[in-house]
């Protein structure tokens, strides 16, 4: 029997771009990361940093025809997703890899009942007949803590709250007992209580089934509570990757430190202004070859012509070694 690799997912030098009227613009630039079996890895960064594009590239779901994967390898259990024929790719999506999309209302078909949508996945990937798939759909709705599951299975997505719809999306994602769940901003637009419930549900599934999770988020609080390892992304590149405890205790890159400094903390004076990172993430067509966080901070682009290398500064702790952004660290 072939033993499965330690990492359920390995991404090597992934580069993805979008074709626009005025050229081809890179949105994900030479990204490499791993997701160990049964662990949760978070990709964190501001909106526009390339997190969701990275997630969709892993299962080849970039918008077509504009989206392109230019190079790299995405190994799921040692098999390269980017080289899979269409039939094998279809088996993988929803089978070996489940996806929790960012907006549940667009992820669900408004003209089919939620029970039918879960059952379709079960019939396609697990070969169940219609009756068996329906029973399993109800069981899955119960597992994601939807009350009155038999009645809810007959309802349409439009009649459910945002939190309930997100639970349905999770039920579809785990229907085939995947080894990896990619959760793209799973708590966006949900109130705080429902966010906590959805994240608790994902943790329970990881613990009970041994499922690995790749969690895409901009919320460092979510990362701190849920992730074993964290990759910090800025302007399409990873700038720091470390175990979660190490990252929060010893952040090195200036962007990581700025993100952590902008988090609300107990003890702030009432109505005080939270620290904010100046400037904005550059548009795709404006990226420099050198350090893109320095670009944001106003460094002359003429000085930013060489891409800083990623270096391991301690076991498992990798940092993009820009001299301005890692002051005090030997380069």
Secondary structure, DSSP 4 states (H G I P E B T S, - for coil): -PPPPSEEEEEEEEEEEEEETTEEEEEEEEEEEEEETT-EEEEE--TTSSHHHHHHHHTT---TTTEEEEEEEEEETTEEGGG--HHHHHHHBTTTEEEE-S-HHHHS-TTSBHHHHHHHHHHHHH---HHHHHHHHHHHHHHTT-SSHHHHTTSBGGGS-HHHHHHHHHHHHHTT--SEEEEESTTTT--HHHHHHHHHHHHHHHHHH--EEEEEES-HHHHHHH-SEEEEEETTEEEEEEEHHHHHHS--SHHHHHHHHTS--TTPPTTPPPP---S-PPPGGG--SS-HHHHHTT--GGG--SPPPEEEEETTEEEE--TTTSTTS--
